[in-house]
Structures are given as C-alpha cells and as structure tokens.
Amino acid sequence: MSDTFFYKDLKQTFGKKERLCSPRLIGRLFQRGSAEIHTFYLFPFRVLYIYDMQSPPPFPQVLFSISKKQFKRAVDRNLVRRRCRECYRLNKASLLALPTESRPSYIAFLYLAKEITSYDVIETAMKQSLKRLERLPASHPKKSI
C-alpha cells in the first residue's frame, strides 16, 4: 500500500500532536535572523517553517496566529483562527503524503489581513500555501553527519 493512498484514508483530524505548543519551539520559529527559518508571503498569510533533521515529529506541528492589534475582540480572532484550522485540517493530506525528512517539521501561519475574510479566500490561500510547502523541500539545505 502506498503512502499517498494511506493518507487519503486517514481521518481528517487536527489533534494535540499536530499543534505547536512548546514555548521553546515557538521561540525558535520566531527568532529573528536565524538561518534555519524559512518564510514566504501568500495573502492573507505569512508562513514560517523549520526543517528538523535530528528528530522530526511524525506530523508537522502547526501554529495559527491572529494579531490582537488587528482584531481587538477575541470573538473575531477565534472566528478567523477556526476558519484557518478547518482549512488546514481538510487540505493537509498532500503535505502528509511527503516523506518525513522532506516536509517542514514546524509551521506557523500568521494571518495578516486587516479584516475578516471569507472561508473561501482562506481556503484558497491555504491550498496554495500547502502546495508551495510541498514544492519547497528540495531547496532546503541537507546537513551532513
């Protein structure tokens, strides 16, 4: 049975093991000037990601960040965060189909839009971001032992 077939049949969940919760890893992801952090912009997201060659997690760990400065009310931030998580959950299968070494280990999606966008806009951007993350692994530097 091939990996891609296996991941198509996998439940579309977003469990605790897929959420980026470690303050140490989050700090590493947002460290300015570090060479291990890769980034790109795709409206309404800025995507930051790291490859962990030593001990990659079984699933990419993901973080969604919505600015408190842009959305003062927690209800609005939660709505956008919920939409982003749902889009990721439904479209992550293509990213999971990649071998563990060639996909990003830790990913942060920063929501940059100044207003609440529709689910369709977020879903389109999420699909494009995940496609871009699939294509990028060939360009990351391989560390020799």
C-alpha positions as CSV (number, residue, x, y, z in Angstrom):
1,M,0.0,0.0,0.0
2,S,1.5,3.4,-1.0
3,D,1.8,6.3,1.4
4,T,-0.4,8.6,-0.6
5,F,-3.2,6.0,-0.5
6,F,-2.8,5.6,3.2
7,Y,-3.0,9.3,3.9
8,K,-6.2,9.7,1.8
9,D,-7.9,7.2,4.1
10,L,-6.5,8.8,7.2
11,K,-9.1,10.6,9.4
12,Q,-9.1,14.4,8.8
13,T,-8.4,15.4,12.4
14,F,-6.3,18.1,14.0
15,G,-5.2,16.6,17.2
16,K,-2.9,17.7,20.0
17,K,0.2,16.1,18.4
18,E,-0.3,18.3,15.3
19,R,-0.5,21.6,17.3
20,L,2.7,23.5,18.0
21,C,2.6,24.2,21.8
22,S,6.2,24.1,23.0
23,P,7.3,27.6,24.0
24,R,10.9,26.6,23.1
25,L,9.9,25.6,19.6
26,I,7.7,28.7,19.1
27,G,10.6,30.9,20.2
28,R,12.9,29.1,17.7
29,L,10.3,29.6,15.0
30,F,10.0,33.4,15.6
31,Q,13.8,34.0,16.2
32,R,14.9,36.9,14.1
33,G,17.9,36.5,11.8
34,S,18.1,32.7,12.2
35,A,19.3,30.8,9.1
36,E,17.1,27.8,9.8
37,I,13.8,29.7,9.5
38,H,12.3,29.8,6.0
39,T,9.4,32.2,5.2
40,F,7.1,33.3,2.4
41,Y,4.0,35.5,2.0
42,L,0.8,34.5,0.4
43,F,-2.2,36.7,1.2
44,P,-3.6,36.6,3.9
45,F,-0.8,34.5,5.4
46,R,2.8,34.8,6.2
47,V,4.2,31.3,6.5
48,L,7.2,30.5,8.7
49,Y,8.6,26.9,8.7
50,I,11.6,24.9,10.0
51,Y,13.0,21.6,9.0
52,D,14.1,19.4,11.9
53,M,16.6,16.9,10.7
54,Q,17.6,15.4,14.1
55,S,14.2,14.4,15.4
56,P,11.3,15.3,13.1
57,P,7.8,14.8,14.6
58,P,5.5,12.2,12.9
59,F,3.2,15.0,11.8
60,P,4.1,18.6,11.0
61,Q,3.3,20.7,14.1
62,V,1.3,23.8,13.2
63,L,0.6,27.2,14.8
64,F,-2.0,29.8,13.8
65,S,-1.5,33.3,14.9
66,I,-4.1,36.2,14.5
67,S,-3.0,39.7,15.6
68,K,-4.7,41.1,18.7
69,K,-3.7,44.5,17.3
70,Q,-5.8,44.0,14.1
71,F,-8.7,42.1,15.8
72,K,-9.5,43.6,19.2
73,R,-12.4,41.3,20.0
74,A,-11.5,37.7,20.9
75,V,-14.6,36.5,19.1
76,D,-13.2,37.8,15.8
77,R,-9.8,36.3,16.4
78,N,-11.4,33.0,17.3
79,L,-13.5,33.0,14.1
80,V,-10.5,33.6,11.9
81,R,-8.4,31.0,13.8
82,R,-11.2,28.5,13.5
83,R,-11.5,29.0,9.7
84,C,-7.8,28.7,9.3
85,R,-7.6,25.5,11.3
86,E,-10.5,24.0,9.4
87,C,-8.9,24.7,6.0
88,Y,-5.6,23.2,7.2
89,R,-7.4,20.1,8.5
90,L,-9.2,19.4,5.3
91,N,-6.2,20.1,3.0
92,K,-3.2,18.7,4.9
93,A,-3.3,15.2,3.2
94,S,-1.0,16.3,0.4
95,L,1.6,17.6,2.9
96,L,1.4,14.4,5.0
97,A,2.0,12.3,1.9
98,L,5.6,13.6,1.7
99,P,8.3,11.7,3.4
100,T,9.0,12.9,7.0
101,E,12.5,14.2,6.1
102,S,11.4,16.3,3.2
103,R,8.5,18.1,4.8
104,P,8.7,21.0,7.3
105,S,8.6,19.9,10.9
106,Y,7.2,23.1,12.4
107,I,4.9,25.6,10.6
108,A,3.4,28.9,11.6
109,F,0.6,30.6,9.7
110,L,0.4,34.3,10.6
111,Y,-2.8,35.9,9.5
112,L,-2.0,39.4,8.0
113,A,-5.3,40.6,6.6
114,K,-6.8,43.7,8.3
115,E,-10.4,42.4,8.1
116,I,-12.2,39.1,8.5
117,T,-12.0,37.3,5.1
118,S,-14.5,34.7,3.9
119,Y,-13.8,31.0,4.3
120,D,-13.3,30.7,0.5
121,V,-10.5,33.2,0.4
122,I,-8.8,31.5,3.4
123,E,-9.2,28.0,1.9
124,T,-7.7,29.1,-1.5
125,A,-4.7,30.7,0.3
126,M,-4.3,27.6,2.5
127,K,-4.3,25.3,-0.5
128,Q,-1.7,27.4,-2.3
129,S,0.4,27.6,0.8
130,L,0.4,23.9,1.3
131,K,1.2,23.3,-2.4
132,R,4.1,25.7,-2.0
133,L,5.3,23.9,1.1
134,E,5.2,20.6,-0.9
135,R,7.4,22.0,-3.6
136,L,10.0,23.7,-1.3
137,P,11.6,20.7,0.4
138,A,14.1,20.2,-2.5
139,S,15.6,23.6,-1.8
140,H,16.3,23.3,1.9
141,P,20.0,22.5,2.8
142,K,20.7,19.0,3.8
143,K,23.0,18.7,6.8
144,S,25.7,16.1,6.6
145,I,26.6,13.9,9.6
